[in-house]
Every structure is written in C-alpha cells, then in structure tokens.
Amino acid sequence: MGPQVIRDQIIEIRKNMKIRIQFLVVIVAFALAGAAMAAEAALAQKPAQELPKNQEVPNNQRRERTIDEIKVEAVRRAEVGQYPLIGLDPGDVKEAFTSIHTSDKDEWAAGFMHVADRYFDEAKSLEKSTDKADLAKANADYVRAWRLYSFGRWPIPASPGKQRSYEKAIESFLAHAKFFDPPLEVVHIPFEGKEITGYLRLPKNPTGPVPLVIAVNGLDSRKEDLTESFGAILPFGIGFLAVDGPGTGQAPIKVSETSERMLTKVIDYAQSRPEIDKTRIAMHGVSWGAYWATKMAIVERARLRGASAQSPPVDRFFQKDFLMNSLLGNREYLFDQVPALMNILEGVHTFDEMGEYLPKMSLVHQGLLGKPMAPMLILSGVLDTQVPIEDEYLLLSKGDVPKEAWINPRGGHLGRQVGVWPDPRIFKEVIIPWLVKTLEAPAN
C-alpha cells in the first residue's frame, strides 16, 4: 500500500468522524512496524513487581510498589486525573491514607470507607430535602462516596473489607442513579441457574425501537464506571446496557474459553426487549472487556452492527513470556495486576497454573482470528505495557472487512496520554462518534 493511499484513508476517516485527529490512524497494520514499536515500548518499561506470595521471584523481577510508594503514586494520579483515580479528590485520597500504614487489604478498604461514609451519610440526609440545591449536593456526595468506596475495593474485592467496600460502592452508585433522567433500570437476566445483572438506560421520548450499545468493563473497572460514561450517548438516541464481564464484579461466571456464552445471553435479552432495535446493536469493551468485544465480533457477527475495543488482548498478551516480562511488576498498573488477573480465571490459583491457562484464551489458539467478523474500531497506545501493540496490529490484519483504528503513538494502555488524551476525551471524541456513526448506518 503506497503512502498516498494511506493518506487518503486518513483524510476520509477524519471527515467521517468529524473530530480533530492529532494521532496516527491505521487501517492496515504492518507486522514489522508493529514489532519495532513494541520493542521500543518494552525497552521503556520499568522492572517488574514480585510474584504472588509463596512463589519464587525470578532473578529479573523486582518487588511490587511498597505501600508508601503506592500512596505517593496514587495521590499524583488523583492530582492529574489519571486512572484509576479519575474523579477522586486528592484531599480525600490523602485523608484516607492517614489511616493506612500497611499493605493489609482490609486496612486499605477501611481507610477509604471511613472517608466515603461521611459523604454517603451527608447525601442520605440531604436527599430528604425538597430544595434543589440540597438535592444537587446529595447527588454529588453520592458520586464522591461511590468513587471512594470503589477505590477501597480496587483492584478486586479480595478480602472481607474490600468486599464490603464494593457493596457500598454499588449502593452509593444506585443512590446516585436515582437522579438520572432518563432513569436507570437494573435488569436481571437468567443465566445457568444464576443471573447477569446489568444497567440499562434508554433515550427519552423515542419514536420507535432504539439502537443499543452493550458495554463490558475491564479487569478492575466495573459496570458502574461504564454507566457513568455512557450517559453521553443517550442524546444521540442510542441506549446502552452495561454489564460486568466474566470474572469481574457481579458476573455469574469466571473467565474460560467459553465464557462468551454469558454475553451471547445478554444479546438475547437485548433483542427480546421491544424498545430496542434488534438489528442495531453494537458492543464496546475496555481492556479485558475489549477481548470479549473482539471475540463477540467474530462469534456474534450476524447480530452485532459493530464493536469498539480499547486495547484488546488477542494473542501475545496470553503467552507466558509476556506475563513474566511485562505484566509482573508493571508500573503502568498501580498495584496487584497479576493477583487481580489470576482472580478472574476459572480454576486458577497459582502463578504456574496461570502461565499454563492463559495461552488457551488466545484468539489464535482458539482458531477464531481470521474468521469473518463485524466491523471494528480498535483503540490503543504504542507505549501500552499492559497489552502489547502487536496484538492490535495482528487484529487489524485479520478478518474479512476493513477495520478502523485509533493508535496514539505516545499513548499507553487504552491510548491514554496524561494531560493530552485522558479517558474522558478519548471516549467523547473518538468512541462515541464511531458508535453513533455505526449504529445510525442502514442495516446491511
């Protein structure tokens, strides 16, 4: 493909999405370029953290951040609006840390719950008022409490205290959701003797069945985070249904080679609702959720209009050498990435089991990559140390239909770039326009 053809494609994408693009758009990925950029990113990565307890640390691995290092980094991220502290007040974070002195999980949860409780209690009191200012303050307090409780359970609710913090995060979020207009509906989808819990919001005053985005979270985010973000799509006449992906949040099953069946059930449910246009359904996934969005674009291509995926793991991510050399001690991730990842995998309890299990999740291993698939938007950053950029280039080069891509040369995981391309900007200027364009297009 010549340089002029590539330039013409970039100009066309800019025109269609109607946004200022200050990044590299890729339609066809080149394997050599992908390998070179990945090597550059690997050189930039800092040494790794330690293995889970009771397991030997390889000589080339370094310990995880200490609690004092976590405190410093967490406050810095809160100050600059960087994940996973987007929306948290640095003062609240500092206050919580005054009572956290060790890496004990329950101590961590207690520190953040103590601060969050104050906002939650104030909100409960204010919501009894009929004064609009008091009600607005109550709503804001619920949001503040939700974010603090959620960080109290981060990255996973791996202790009784963190589980309690997670439960209080859900309670606070649903209290905040009572202020939504149009309203939020909590749906319960029967699934293999259990249920899938989802949050459904549909646009106001529809004139007929509406398009829908099914949104799937990542390893440590939750459907509550997606629900807060996806309210921005409602004014376009598009609804959304947010669910926790397999192994996370309130999902009824953990990650396995067949866990996409849970999301197939979600599509079944969406198509059963008369308010939803069953021919205009798309899926959006973040990180691990992007893996599911990609897989569903293949196995459910007949029922999905398209899928947007931020940093989807595809193949190399699942190999043991990437686990050892990139995920262990990854400093782009705040702490405990490997234990969090181990927790979502079905029947996996040790690092060795994890190394044996992950390759089975590769879309190459499963024989899916290269099969016909729904149109996709793939987003990533060349400097992503959590999902290798090679996976995105591999995905771009496979399938039967052209894909669109937003690849930030200076971005990390999900394409984030502090101060330039934060999560909210990517969502507003890239993801939402693509989903709107995809769901408004006539059916094939």
Phi, psi and omega per residue, in radians:
M1 nan 2.224 -3.094
G2 -1.383 2.800 3.139
P3 -1.016 -0.633 -3.101
Q4 -1.178 -0.649 3.107
V5 -1.098 -0.780 3.133
I6 -1.074 -0.758 -3.140
R7 -1.094 -0.711 3.123
D8 -1.079 -0.681 3.126
Q9 -1.151 -0.712 -3.140
I10 -1.097 -0.756 3.137
I11 -1.077 -0.702 -3.120
E12 -1.147 -0.737 3.121
I13 -1.104 -0.733 3.107
R14 -1.025 -0.739 -3.104
K15 -1.164 -0.747 -3.077
N16 -1.179 -0.726 -3.054
M17 -1.495 -0.239 3.037
K18 0.958 0.757 3.073
I19 -2.357 2.725 3.050
R20 -1.281 2.178 -3.098
I21 -1.949 2.084 -3.125
Q22 -2.083 0.643 -3.065
F23 -2.535 3.058 -3.118
L24 -1.532 2.193 3.059
V25 -1.784 2.317 -3.071
V26 -2.125 2.246 3.057
I27 -1.807 -0.791 3.080
V28 -2.083 2.176 -3.083
A29 -1.554 2.526 3.093
F30 -1.850 2.209 -3.051
A31 -1.045 -0.721 -3.113
L32 -1.148 -0.704 3.112
A33 -1.130 -0.705 3.129
G34 -1.076 -0.770 -3.120
A35 -1.118 -0.699 -3.119
A36 -1.137 -0.786 -3.124
M37 -1.183 -0.616 3.117
A38 -1.155 -0.666 3.119
A39 -1.115 -0.682 3.102
E40 -1.101 -0.741 3.129
A41 -1.126 -0.681 -3.123
A42 -1.118 -0.662 3.118
L43 -1.140 -0.522 -3.109
A44 -1.394 -0.242 -3.063
Q45 -1.289 2.484 3.133
K46 -1.383 2.877 3.121
P47 -1.032 2.825 -2.987
A48 -1.586 2.955 3.126
Q49 -1.502 -3.084 -3.110
E50 -1.493 2.849 3.087
L51 -1.283 2.907 3.026
P52 -0.973 2.772 -3.086
K53 -0.973 2.654 3.089
N54 1.171 0.316 3.072
Q55 -2.253 2.539 -3.054
E56 -1.185 2.408 3.108
V57 -1.616 2.121 3.103
P58 -1.029 2.692 -3.080
N59 -1.057 -0.493 -3.071
N60 -1.612 0.174 3.138
Q61 -1.871 2.599 3.120
R62 -2.037 2.746 -3.113
R63 -1.020 2.831 3.045
E64 -1.313 2.907 3.074
R65 -0.984 2.454 2.996
T66 -1.287 2.940 3.138
I67 -1.089 -0.629 3.114
D68 -1.167 -0.670 3.095
E69 -1.186 -0.644 3.091
I70 -1.096 -0.747 3.140
K71 -1.029 -0.846 -3.118
V72 -1.067 -0.823 -3.098
E73 -1.188 -0.677 -3.137
A74 -1.126 -0.751 3.111
V75 -1.115 -0.724 3.105
R76 -1.047 -0.768 -3.126
R77 -1.159 -0.648 3.082
A78 -1.110 -0.654 -3.102
E79 -1.199 -0.558 -3.099
V80 -1.811 0.055 3.132
G81 1.242 0.706 -3.081
Q82 -1.836 2.470 3.127
Y83 -1.014 2.486 0.078
P84 -1.675 0.473 -3.109
L85 -1.953 0.424 3.084
I86 -1.082 2.208 3.086
G87 1.541 -0.121 3.104
L88 -1.530 2.400 3.103
D89 -1.332 2.194 -3.135
P90 -0.963 -0.591 3.114
G91 -1.122 -0.702 3.093
D92 -1.135 -0.694 3.138
V93 -1.124 -0.788 3.112
K94 -1.076 -0.707 3.132
E95 -1.097 -0.764 3.124
A96 -1.065 -0.675 -3.088
F97 -1.221 -0.305 3.125
T98 -1.131 -0.374 3.136
S99 -1.910 0.194 3.113
I100 -2.000 2.037 -3.048
H101 -2.155 -0.199 3.141
T102 -2.324 3.130 3.111
S103 -1.575 0.205 3.111
D104 -1.062 2.256 -3.040
K105 -1.152 -0.696 3.133
D106 -1.213 -0.574 3.084
E107 -1.150 -0.710 3.082
W108 -1.034 -0.893 -3.110
A109 -1.058 -0.756 -3.113
A110 -1.080 -0.684 -3.139
G111 -1.064 -0.761 -3.121
F112 -1.383 -0.579 3.093
M113 -1.145 -0.615 -3.136
H114 -1.043 -0.748 3.127
V115 -1.280 -0.737 -3.114
A116 -1.117 -0.634 -3.119
D117 -0.984 -0.641 -3.114
R118 -1.089 -0.778 3.126
Y119 -1.219 -0.678 3.141
F120 -1.108 -0.794 -3.133
D121 -1.117 -0.705 3.115
E122 -1.124 -0.712 3.141
A123 -1.105 -0.745 3.125
K124 -1.028 -0.666 3.139
S125 -1.248 -0.780 -3.069
L126 -1.212 -0.536 -3.064
E127 -1.227 -0.172 3.059
K128 -1.364 -0.251 -3.102
S129 -1.329 2.789 3.028
T130 -1.800 -0.021 -3.130
D131 -1.362 2.280 -3.088
K132 -1.076 -0.664 3.136
A133 -1.137 -0.703 3.110
D134 -1.133 -0.712 -3.139
L135 -1.171 -0.659 3.089
A136 -1.130 -0.686 3.110
K137 -1.174 -0.680 3.104
A138 -1.060 -0.789 3.121
N139 -1.054 -0.804 3.130
A140 -1.094 -0.660 3.120
D141 -1.172 -0.655 3.089
Y142 -1.112 -0.694 3.101
V143 -1.103 -0.774 -3.135
R144 -1.098 -0.755 3.117
A145 -1.117 -0.766 3.134
W146 -1.002 -0.820 -3.106
R147 -1.124 -0.664 3.133
L148 -1.227 -0.798 3.088
Y149 -1.052 -0.711 -3.124
S150 -1.115 -0.697 3.094
F151 -1.262 -0.417 3.056
G152 -1.163 -0.444 3.095
R153 -1.703 -0.072 -3.010
W154 -1.194 2.570 -0.122
P155 -1.391 -0.393 3.089
I156 -2.458 2.677 3.110
P157 -1.374 1.311 -2.977
A158 -1.650 0.316 3.086
S159 -2.684 2.858 3.115
P160 -0.986 -0.703 3.133
G161 -1.150 -0.754 3.127
K162 -1.182 -0.596 3.080
Q163 -1.137 -0.704 3.096
R164 -1.118 -0.695 3.126
S165 -1.122 -0.649 3.107
Y166 -1.149 -0.755 3.122
E167 -1.069 -0.701 3.128
K168 -1.244 -0.517 3.058
A169 -1.108 -0.780 3.116
I170 -1.101 -0.766 3.129
E171 -1.043 -0.773 3.139
S172 -1.151 -0.711 -3.124
F173 -1.135 -0.749 -3.132
L174 -1.179 -0.524 3.037
A175 -1.173 -0.721 3.050
H176 -1.082 -0.694 -3.082
A177 -1.157 -0.343 3.092
K178 -1.102 -0.323 3.131
F179 -1.539 -0.084 -3.078
F180 -1.193 2.505 2.995
D181 -2.549 1.928 0.082
P182 -1.186 2.786 -2.994
P183 -1.273 2.874 3.034
L184 -1.716 2.365 3.054
E185 -1.951 2.171 3.045
V186 -1.482 2.062 -3.098
V187 -1.876 2.589 3.137
H188 -2.195 1.920 -3.032
I189 -1.779 2.016 3.127
P190 -1.007 2.392 -3.090
F191 -2.729 1.905 3.030
E192 0.854 0.820 3.108
G193 1.407 -0.034 3.101
K194 -2.134 -2.641 3.078
E195 -2.657 2.647 3.026
I196 -1.757 2.153 3.103
T197 -1.674 2.278 -3.141
G198 -2.401 2.824 3.083
Y199 -1.982 2.066 -3.096
L200 -1.953 2.271 2.985
R201 -2.306 2.329 3.126
L202 -2.077 2.626 -3.105
P203 -1.136 2.747 -3.141
K204 -1.309 2.567 2.986
N205 0.875 0.918 3.112
P206 -1.232 2.680 3.103
T207 -1.713 -0.014 -3.139
G208 3.114 -2.996 3.092
P209 -0.977 2.416 -3.031
V210 -1.883 2.688 3.011
P211 -1.155 2.814 -3.081
L212 -2.489 2.468 2.968
V213 -1.907 2.219 2.992
I214 -1.627 2.086 -3.039
A215 -1.911 2.309 -3.073
V216 -2.166 2.271 -3.060
N217 -1.349 3.077 3.101
G218 -1.716 -2.833 -3.068
L219 -1.014 -0.807 -3.014
D220 -2.090 -0.095 3.008
S221 -1.490 3.066 -3.089
R222 -2.438 2.943 -3.136
K223 -1.039 -0.449 3.086
E224 -1.108 -0.713 3.112
D225 -1.095 -0.769 3.141
L226 -1.141 -0.669 -3.139
T227 -1.113 -0.705 3.119
E228 -1.107 -0.696 -3.127
S229 -1.275 -0.754 -2.971
F230 -1.335 -0.067 2.985
G231 -0.996 -0.404 -3.119
A232 -1.200 -0.262 -3.109
I233 -1.595 -0.256 -3.084
L234 -1.060 -0.711 3.133
P235 -1.071 -0.276 3.106
F236 -1.524 0.108 3.139
G237 1.384 0.370 -3.108
I238 -2.081 2.337 3.088
G239 -1.662 3.091 3.087
F240 -2.589 2.697 3.059
L241 -2.285 1.957 -3.102
A242 -1.737 2.312 3.113
V243 -2.351 2.699 3.007
D244 -1.388 2.266 3.132
G245 -1.195 2.852 3.140
P246 -0.850 2.335 3.098
G247 1.499 -0.126 -3.067
T248 -2.117 2.749 3.022
G249 0.905 -2.223 -3.113
Q250 -1.710 0.301 -3.135
A251 -1.080 2.481 -3.082
P252 -1.399 -0.239 3.139
I253 -2.352 2.820 3.072
K254 -1.655 -3.138 -3.089
V255 -1.305 2.226 3.003
S256 -2.574 3.120 -3.124
E257 -1.150 -0.261 -3.089
T258 -2.108 0.267 -3.057
S259 -1.202 -0.212 3.095
E260 -1.108 -0.262 3.106
R261 -1.062 -0.473 3.078
M262 -1.127 -0.727 -3.130
L263 -1.322 -0.488 3.004
T264 -1.066 -0.687 3.104
K265 -1.145 -0.603 3.098
V266 -1.138 -0.719 3.074
I267 -1.101 -0.750 3.094
D268 -0.949 -0.810 -3.112
Y269 -1.104 -0.812 -3.119
A270 -1.028 -0.721 -3.119
Q271 -1.261 -0.281 3.115
S272 -1.461 -0.223 -3.118
R273 -1.491 2.160 -3.100
P274 -1.156 -0.349 -3.133
E275 -1.335 -0.198 -3.023
I276 -1.904 2.349 3.085
D277 -1.345 1.852 -3.044
K278 -1.155 -0.228 3.120
T279 -1.633 -0.067 -3.123
R280 -2.265 1.278 3.098
I281 -2.140 2.317 3.072
A282 -2.179 2.939 3.118
M283 -2.265 2.489 3.060
H284 -2.212 2.372 3.128
G285 -2.384 2.568 -3.126
V286 -2.010 2.068 3.081
S287 1.010 -1.927 3.087
W288 -1.062 -0.627 3.050
G289 -1.086 -0.529 3.097
A290 -1.208 -0.540 3.028
Y291 -1.049 -0.806 -3.135
W292 -1.177 -0.680 3.113
A293 -1.067 -0.703 3.130
T294 -1.166 -0.800 -3.129
K295 -1.116 -0.698 3.140
M296 -1.199 -0.515 3.082
A297 -1.110 -0.371 3.095
I298 -1.612 -0.978 -3.003
V299 -1.348 -0.356 3.130
E300 -2.132 0.539 -3.052
R301 -1.056 -0.510 -3.117
A302 -1.237 -0.373 -3.079
R303 -1.921 -0.062 3.137
L304 -1.956 2.267 3.072
R305 -1.238 -0.504 3.126
G306 3.128 3.052 3.125
A307 -2.554 2.332 3.008
S308 -1.861 2.399 -3.020
A309 -2.421 2.124 3.109
Q310 -1.698 1.980 3.128
S311 0.925 1.010 -3.134
P312 -1.283 2.211 2.971
P313 -1.174 2.396 -3.070
V314 -2.215 -0.939 -3.069
D315 -2.518 -1.084 -3.040
R316 -1.127 -0.578 3.099
F317 -0.887 -0.597 -3.013
F318 -1.517 -0.044 -3.117
Q319 -1.452 2.594 -3.026
K320 -1.091 -0.598 -3.127
D321 -1.147 -0.581 3.094
F322 -1.243 -0.667 3.063
L323 -1.028 -0.807 -3.087
M324 -1.238 -0.723 -2.968
N325 -1.694 -0.264 -3.084
S326 -2.188 -0.706 -3.075
L327 -1.422 -0.678 3.088
L328 -1.138 2.142 3.097
G329 1.285 0.292 -3.108
N330 -1.090 2.078 -3.076
R331 -1.510 -0.147 2.985
E332 -1.206 -0.526 3.081
Y333 -1.581 2.406 -3.002
L334 -1.123 -0.904 3.068
F335 -2.967 2.748 3.008
D336 1.074 0.631 3.133
Q337 -1.155 -0.816 -3.088
V338 -1.156 -0.792 3.048
P339 -1.039 -0.654 3.119
A340 -1.131 -0.736 3.132
L341 -1.145 -0.738 3.124
M342 -1.048 -0.641 -3.071
N343 -1.115 -0.503 -3.062
I344 -1.533 -0.154 -3.055
L345 -1.553 2.329 -3.086
E346 -1.180 2.138 3.051
G347 1.282 0.251 -3.108
V348 -1.856 2.214 -3.073
H349 -2.297 -0.182 -3.139
T350 -2.285 2.841 3.137
F351 -1.104 -0.708 3.137
D352 -1.103 -0.724 3.101
E353 -1.098 -0.650 3.127
M354 -1.098 -0.784 3.132
G355 -1.088 -0.542 3.105
E356 -1.413 -0.533 -3.019
Y357 -1.414 -0.769 -3.001
L358 -0.965 -0.741 -3.112
P359 -1.000 -0.429 3.129
K360 -1.186 -0.366 -3.112
M361 -1.467 -0.181 3.126
S362 -1.014 2.339 3.096
L363 -1.219 -0.362 3.024
V364 -1.280 -0.825 3.122
H365 -1.014 -0.653 -3.106
Q366 -1.401 -0.036 3.092
G367 1.254 0.397 -3.090
L368 -1.698 -0.619 -3.069
L369 -1.170 2.224 -3.077
G370 1.886 -0.230 3.080
K371 -1.382 2.829 3.085
P372 -0.977 2.540 -3.085
M373 -2.641 2.870 3.104
A374 -1.251 2.770 3.062
P375 -1.006 2.590 -3.086
M376 -2.396 2.641 2.854
L377 -1.975 2.170 -3.123
I378 -1.991 2.208 -3.128
L379 -2.076 2.441 3.113
S380 -2.925 3.073 3.047
G381 -2.169 2.443 -3.127
V382 -1.082 -0.513 -3.101
L383 -1.629 0.258 3.102
D384 -1.102 2.121 3.118
T385 -1.762 -0.052 -3.112
Q386 -1.711 -0.557 3.024
V387 -2.291 2.118 -3.039
P388 -1.139 2.409 -3.135
I389 -1.079 -0.418 3.092
E390 -1.024 -0.581 3.139
D391 -1.101 -0.649 -3.123
E392 -1.260 -0.692 3.099
Y393 -1.145 -0.662 3.092
L394 -1.094 -0.791 3.131
L395 -1.081 -0.737 -3.137
L396 -1.061 -0.521 -3.046
S397 -1.557 -0.020 -3.070
K398 -2.004 2.868 3.114
G399 1.755 -2.937 -3.029
D400 -2.125 -0.045 -3.140
V401 -2.252 2.652 3.091
P402 -1.070 2.541 3.073
K403 -2.020 2.774 3.040
E404 -1.920 2.630 -3.094
A405 -2.474 2.543 3.020
W406 -2.161 1.801 -3.080
I407 -2.027 1.983 -3.133
N408 -1.535 1.969 -3.105
P409 -1.055 -0.428 -3.140
R410 -1.948 0.257 -3.095
G411 -1.679 2.705 3.049
G412 -1.750 -2.492 -3.106
H413 -1.016 2.341 -3.088
L414 1.179 0.124 -3.099
G415 1.506 0.107 -3.094
R416 -1.091 2.501 3.029
Q417 -2.514 1.946 -3.018
V418 -0.975 2.239 3.088
G419 1.397 -0.165 -3.113
V420 -2.134 -0.999 3.116
W421 -2.188 1.265 3.049
P422 -1.266 2.882 -3.105
D423 -0.876 -0.866 -3.087
P424 -1.052 -0.629 -3.137
R425 -1.207 -0.745 3.102
I426 -1.039 -0.763 -3.116
F427 -1.095 -0.814 -3.058
K428 -1.269 -0.721 -2.986
E429 -1.679 -0.287 -3.082
V430 -2.097 -0.960 -3.025
I431 -1.228 -0.905 -3.107
I432 -1.021 -0.851 3.133
P433 -1.021 -0.671 -3.128
W434 -1.184 -0.758 3.136
L435 -1.122 -0.719 3.113
V436 -1.074 -0.829 3.127
K437 -1.055 -0.744 -3.092
T438 -1.191 -0.709 -3.081
L439 -1.452 -0.318 3.081
E440 -1.496 -0.279 -3.106
A441 -1.173 2.580 3.112
P442 -1.047 2.628 3.105
A443 -1.157 2.611 3.113
N444 -1.169 nan nan
